[in-house]
């Protein structure tokens, strides 16, 4: 549970993410933000800075040419380090892809949290969460590249790592909403968790199947949809202010 006095920030999201990843077996993703401290004191290659460089380089490579056409050598070259340094942290491309996905998810959640910080109440927060999330899905360079060149990679990730990501997103939404000043208007936590999962699953299907009756590309339409369908299952029928 987050403190009642403040909203969920980047560090809280990070703690939630690592906690869920460790409980669901996603050690490779949690590793992307946590370096072996004993090794870090012995060589520069083991520093957290180098790990961050690897992940940033990998994400840039994936955004430029996609996952399939990227190699560990390409990532090492872009990061300006040896292939051995990359392999010491990530034994194969699959573990590197998972780490990049985890890192990007943290960044997305932090941006969403920042985007909705000024919402007037719980209902308004739900609406702005939907709008901010839709914007992220539409504008994310990595997701856009994968949908354009190799959508099967997204389907594969959803099938193999989607459960952990779903748990992270659900925990983030529940903790964020429970940090609001009018959290007493929310449904009980068990129902709130189900509502959060419904919203996340719907967002995922919008990414993979963007065409349909549910709006995705227009902020005003997304906001109206959220008012009609998301607010009642989170705030028990309350209407957002403004």
HUGI-V309353 format. One record per pair of residues at least 6 apart in sequence whose C-alpha atoms are under 6 Angstrom apart, sorted by the first residue. I is the first residue (numbers start at 1). J is the second residue. D is the distance in whole Angstrom. If there is no record, write none. Layout:
i=I j=J d=D
i=I j=J d=D
This chain:
i=4 j=179 d=5
i=7 j=179 d=5
i=8 j=176 d=5
i=10 j=110 d=5
i=17 j=168 d=5
i=18 j=30 d=5
i=28 j=95 d=6
i=29 j=98 d=6
i=29 j=99 d=4
i=29 j=102 d=5
i=32 j=99 d=5
i=35 j=48 d=6
i=39 j=46 d=6
i=40 j=46 d=4
i=40 j=47 d=5
i=53 j=79 d=6
i=54 j=79 d=6
i=55 j=100 d=6
i=57 j=75 d=6
i=57 j=78 d=6
i=57 j=79 d=5
i=58 j=75 d=5
i=63 j=142 d=5
i=63 j=145 d=6
i=73 j=83 d=6
i=76 j=82 d=6
i=76 j=83 d=5
i=90 j=96 d=6
i=112 j=132 d=6
i=116 j=128 d=6
i=119 j=125 d=5
i=123 j=231 d=6
i=123 j=240 d=4
i=124 j=240 d=5
i=127 j=223 d=5
i=127 j=226 d=5
i=131 j=219 d=6
i=131 j=222 d=6
i=131 j=223 d=6
i=170 j=196 d=5
i=170 j=197 d=6
i=185 j=235 d=6
i=186 j=234 d=6
i=186 j=235 d=4
i=187 j=234 d=6
i=187 j=235 d=6
i=192 j=234 d=6
i=215 j=221 d=6
i=215 j=222 d=6
